[in-house]
Structure formats: structure tokens, C-alpha cells
Amino acid sequence: MHDETMGSGIYLPEISDTIIGRSADVHEFEFRGNARDYFRIWIVNVALSIVTLGIYSAWASVRTRRYMYANTLFEGSPFEYLARPIPILRGRLIAAMLFATYVIAGHFSRPLQLATMGVVGVFMPWMVVKGLMFRARYSAWRGLHFRFIADYAGAYQWYLLVYLLMAIPLGLFGLLKSVGHPLAGALLLFAGMFAFYPWVKGNQQQWMAEHHYFGGKSFRFTTEIGAYYRIYGAAFGIALLCMIPTGILMGIFFNGLVKGHIDPKTHPILIVLVSYLCLAPLYITIWTYTHVRMTNALYNQASLARYQMQSSLEFGPMLRIYMGNALAIIFTLGLAIPWAKIQVVRYRASCLRVIGEGNLEEFTQRASDNDVSATGTEIDSLLGFDIGL
């Protein structure tokens, strides 16, 4: 038996449905794609996107996602990506227009640029909801569509209002700096950001997971906020450790410039290139650790009915994959991008599973036939706003 929510047509599982049996089965994910097949898709996508000045990128996005979905199997059945290119193109054009307005406004009026940024910020929670609805609506497994139920109040709470709270430590930093205590202000700013940010990210993941549905049942999320503080605390510690070899490397480089009587002002490209080479490993290491732990936190706290999701991504293997991918892409001038992407998708699929006793056929389709605009998805993607799922 299930309780039906008012007007949504969604059936919520009873608490007893979420209890996982002792003899729970393990249901594995599998990725069967390969670099050779994906390279053919990728190279055509790149060529046509260049020839059409980016217009074909919507079709390229659909072809790429369909290949990835079709080669990702769960219980022997592939996922499906059913979106059409035209809505994606329309959303992408609107996103490009907003971005162009922001850039152009910066050349004429700083207040106008800030106003544009403010407008985008106000609409960002709406775009996050639309993006999640679109991605869920056009993702399916065994003919059953995923769904994301719109919750604009929650989106504005967790993607706009909570960030306004972060203005408090920022304001205190400015106040203390103005009265001659910049160090105390910086420490207060760091403490405030560390207190807010993990809490915000944990609640964002919970909000996103609990508004997703599959087969008429909602995902549930058991939030352990302390886990997010441990993740970002460890990431900060790794950053401090990585700064030591990075600082030594940059010191050796700039010392070489001085001894070689090389003026940095006459070789700006060399300075930028070497700086990137020194800082890139630091960035990749910190980003990989945070990404791995946040992905595990998302899936390991999510469940659907009596099925518990489990992600076992490990920092070491993922870091080796990303470092290898970065080197391969650099030395092949980008031609290794398809191979690199396949490596990541295959590893992620191998670490993801669902644990629970029962018949997966129990899910019944209650998907709506209403189309959802692609605008939110494409604007979200262009502005690099990570929505997690």
C-alpha cells in the first residue's frame, strides 16, 4: 500500500518499504561503450559543430548522451535518452544570449553588468528546477521515465537565499579590514564559509534526491551533515599539503628565470603556461577528491523504496584516471578526449550498484506526458552551475 500525494499522482512508499532485507541482492551497473565507437561520434560532432558555428552542438549533445545511456546497462537493460535537439538548441541560444549580454555589458557599464548578473542569479533556482525536470523526463530505463517534481520554493531556499547568508562573514571581513584587522577578518571569513558551505551542499543534495521519482516512487535521502564537513575539511588539508610541492616547483621555475636573465614581461605566454603546469596538478587533486567524496555521499545516502544505492569511487584510482586523461589529451592535442571520457564513465559505472531484495519489475510507470523546456538545462550547463545529479 502507498500514500498518494495531493494532486501529484505520485505514490510515496511507506516507511516499511525502505527496510533492506538481510539477504539483499546486489544489482550492478555496467558500461559497454568503447573509445573506437565513441570517437566516430565525437569527431563528427566536433566537425559539424565547427562548420555550423555551434548550431549542431544541440544534435551533438543528444547523440553523445544517447550513446552513453545506451551503453550503460543496469540488470542487463540499457538506459535511454529521449530528448530532442530542437528544445536543447532553443535553450542553448537563450543561454548564449544571456552570457553575451553579461560580457558586452561589461564593456559599457559596470552597473549594467552587475544588474545582468543579478537577473541571472535571481532566475538561477528556476533554471535549476527546469534543468532537473528536463533531464529526468527524458531519461528512462525499461521504458520507465524518471521524474523530478518541481519545488521552486525549495530551489530558491537552497540556491539563492542561503548564499545571501554567506554575505554576513564577507561583510564582517570588510568591516574588520577597514578598521585595521585584516587577518582577523580573513580568519572570520574562512570560519564563516566553512560553517556555511558544507551545510548548504548537503541540503542541496537532499533536496535534489528527494524530488526525483522513478516508477511512481520517490527517492529518499538520509542526510548526515557531518559527512560534508569531513569532506571539505579533508579537501582543505589536502590543499595545504599539495601547496608545498607546488610552491617548491614554482620557486624552482622562477629562480631559473632569474638566473637565466629572462624577463617575465617579455615572455608572458611562457609564464602563464608554466604557471598552469604547476597549478594544474594541485587543482586536479583537490577537485578529484571533492568530486569523488561528494558523489559517494550523494548515492550512499539515497534509496528508492527498499533499494539502497551504493557508490564506491576511490580517490586514488580516480586521480590516476584524471591525471592520465589530462596527459593523453595534451599530447594528442585533444584527440584523446573520447578515450578519456570512456575511461571515466566505465570506472564510475563499475563503482555504482543498487542493493535490495525484491523484483525490480515492481516499479510501475506513472510518467507525465508533459514536455519540459530545455532552457533550464542548457543555461545551467553553459554557466557551469553544478547540480549534482
N, C-alpha and C positions, 0 to 999 in steps of 0.2 A: 504494500500500500504506500501511497505517496500523498503528500500535501501539495495542492496546486496553488501557485501564487496568483494573486488577483490580477486577472486580465492578461497576464503574460503568456499563458498556455504552457508554462514551464513547470515540470514536476520536480519538486525538491525531494531528495532522498531522506528517509528517516535516519535518525542517529544510528540505529542498529545496522543500517546498510553499510556504514563506513567501517565496521569492525572487520579486520582482516583475519581470516582463519589461520590456524596454526600450520596447516598443511598447504599454505598458499602456493599457487603456481607462479612461475616466472615467465613472463611474456616478453620476448626480446624484440628489439628493433634491428633492422638490417639495411645496409646501404649497398646496392649492387651497381652503382654508376662507375664509370671508369674515365680516365683522363682523355683517352683517344676519342671516345664518342662525344664527350663534352667539349673537347677542343673544336670539333667541327661546328658545333652550335655557337660556341663563343666567337670564333673567328668570323663567321658570317654576321653575327650580331654587331661586332665591332665595325666591320667594313660597311654594312648598311647604315649603321648609326652615323658614321662619319659622312657618308655620301648624302644622307638626308638631313644633315645638320642637327642630328639628335632626335628627329621626329620618330625614327624607327625604334628608339630606345624603349618605348612602351611595349612594342611587339617583342623586342629582345628580352625584356623583363619577364614577360609571360612565358616565352619559350624556355628561358632558364629555369624559372620556377616549376614549370610543368615537367622538365627533365628531372629536377631534383626530387620533386614529390613522387613522380612515377617510379623512381629507383629507390625510394625509401619505403621499406616494407615493414609491416607490423603483423605478426601472426600470418605471414605469407601473403598478405594483401597490401597492394601499394596505396599510397595516399594520392589524392587528386587535387590539382589546382585548376579551378574552373573560371577564373576571371577572364574578362575580355579586354583587349588592348585599348579600345577607344575610351572607356571611362578612365583608365590609367593615364592615357595621353592628356585628356582634359584636366585631370587633377595635376599632372606634371606641369602643364602650361600655366596654370594658376599659381603653382608654387614658384615657377621661374619668374613670373611677373612680380610676385611679392618680393622675391630676392633681388631682382633687378631694381625695383623701386627703392629698396633699402640701400643698395650700393650707389645708385645715381643720386639719391637724396643726400648722401654723404658729401658729394662734390659741390653741392649748392647751399645746403643749410644743415647745420648740426642739429638744431631743434627738430627739423622735419625728419631727419634720420632717426632720432630718438622716438619721435611720435610713431614712425613706421614700425620700429622695434616694439613699441608698446602695444600697437594694434595686433601684431603677430603674437605677442605674449598673451594678450587677452583671449585671442582665439585658439591658442595652442591646446588647452584642455579639450575644446570641442573637436579639434583636429585629431587629438589622440583617440577620442572615442570613435570618431568616424573611421580612423585607420584600423583600429582593432575590430570594429564591426565588419569592415570590408575583408580583411584578411581571414577572419573566422568564417564569414559567409561563403567564401569561395574556396575554402579548404574542406576536403571530405575524405572519408575512409569508408570503404564498402558502401558507398552511396549515401552515407550519413554526413550531413554538413555540421561543422562546428558553428556555434553561435556566440556572439558577445552581446549581452543586454546593456543597452545604453544607460549610463548613470552619469549625467552631466554634473550633478551636484558633487558627487564623489570626485569626478575628474578635476573640477575647479578647486576642490579642497586639497587634493594631493599633488596637483601640478601647477597651482598658482598661489593659493593662499599660504601654504606652508613655506613657500620660498620667500614670501614677504616677511615671515618671522626671522629669516636669516639677515634681514636688514638691521635687526637690533644689534648683534655683535659688530656688524660693519659700522653702524653709527657710533657705537662706543669706541671703536678703534679710531675713527676720525676725531672724536672728542678728545680722547687721551693724547692723540698725536698733536692736536692743536695746542694743548697745554704743556707740551714738552715731555711726554711719556710714551714715545712711540713703541718701545719694547714691551711695556705693559699692555699697550693697546693691541700689539701683534699677538701676544700670548692670549689675551682675552678673545681676540678674533678667532684664533685657531681652536681654542676650547669651545667656543660657541658653535663653530662649524662642525666640529667633531661630535658635539652633542646633538645637533640637528640632523646632519646628513644621513647617517645610518638609520636613524628612526624614520626619516622620510622614505628612503629606499625600501625598507622593509614593508611599510604600509602601502607603498605603490605596488609592490609585488602582490601583496594580499588583495588589494582592490582589483588588479587585473585578473588574477587567477579566479577569484570568486564570482566574477561576472561572465566567465566563459562557461558554455554548456556544450554537452555532446550527447546525442541520443536522448534528449529530454531531461538530462540530469546535469546538475551543476557541479563544477569543480569546487572543492573545499581546500582551505589553506590554513595550516596551523602555524601561526607566526611566533617565532622565537626571536624577539628583537635583539637579544644579547648576541645572537649569531652574527648579526650585521655589524655590531660594534667590534666583534673579534675579527671579522673580515677586514674592515677598514683600518683597525689598529695594526694588524699584521702587515697590511699593504704599506702603511706608513713606516713600519720597521724595516721592511724590505727596501723601501725607497732610500732610507738612511744608509743601509748597508751598501746599496748599489752606487750611492753617490761617491763613496770612497774610491773605487776603481775608476769611475767616470772622471772624478776630479784629477786623479793621477794621470789618466790618459790625456786629458785636455791640457794639463800642466806640461807634460812632455811635448805635446804638439806646439803650444805657444812658446815654450822655451826653445824649440827648434827653429821657430820663425825668427826669434830674437838673435840666435847665434848665426842664422843664415842671412841676417840683414834683410829679411823680407818684410816689407811694409804692408800690414794688413789692409791699408786703404787702397793699395794698388792691386790687390788680389781678393776682392770681396767674394767672388764665387768660390774660390778655394776655401776661404774662411767658413762660409756657410756650409759647404759640402762636408768639410771635416767636422764641423760642429754637429751636423746631423749624424754623421757616422759615430761620433762619441756618445750622443744623447739617445740615439735610436734604440740601442740595447736596453738602456735604462727604462725608456718608455714601454717597450715591448714586454719587458719583465713585469713591471708593475701592472700594466693593462691586462696581461695574461692571467696573473694571479687573481686580480679582482674579478675578471670575467669568469674564470673557472669556478671560483667560490660562489659568486652570485648566481651562476647557472645551477650549481648544485643546490644552493639554498632555495631557489625557485621550485625546482622539480621535487626535491626531497620533502618539501612541506605541502605539496599539492596531492590531492587524491580525488578520485571520481568514483562515486558510490563506494563499493567496498574494494576498490583497486587503488593501491598506493603507487605513485610514480617514484622512480629512483634514478638518480644521476650520479655516476661515479667518476666524473672527469678528474684527472690528476694534473697538478701544476707542472711537474717535470716533463711528462710526455707532450703536453700541450705546448710548453715553451719550446721544446725541441722542434715540434712541427712548425710553429710560427717562425722560429729563427731560420730553419731550413727553407721554409717558403720564401722568407724575405731575401735570403741569399740567391735562391733559384730565380726569383723574379728579377733581381738586379742584374745577374749575369746573363740572363736570356732576354734582357730588355723588355720584359713583360710577357713574353710568350709562355712562361710557365704558370701564368695566373690560373688557367683551368686545372692544371695538375695540383696547384696549391689548394685551390678551393675543394677539390675532390678529397684531398688528404684530411682537411678539417672536417668535412661533412661525414666522411667514413668513420673517423675517430669518435665524433660526437654521437653518432648513431650506435656505435658499439658500446658506449657507456650508458645508454639510456634503456630502461626497462620498466615494465609495469608488473607489480606483484599483487596477486589476489586470487582467491579461489572462486571459480564460477565460470559461466559461459558468456563470452563477450558478445554473443548474439542477442543478449537480453536488451541491448540498447535499441530503442525504437525511435524512428525519425519523427521529429516534431519541428522540422525546419520551416521557416517562413519563406515565401517566395518573393518577399520584398527585396529589391535591389538596394544596395548601399553605395553611395558615391565613393569613388576612389580618391577624391580630393584630399581627404584626411591622410590617407596612406602616403600619397606622393609628396605632399608638403612636409609631412613628418620625416620622410626619407631624405629629402633634399636638405633640410636644416639639421640633419644629424641628431635628431632627438630620439634617444634610445627608449623604446617602450618595452623592451624585455622579452616579450613572447614572440 
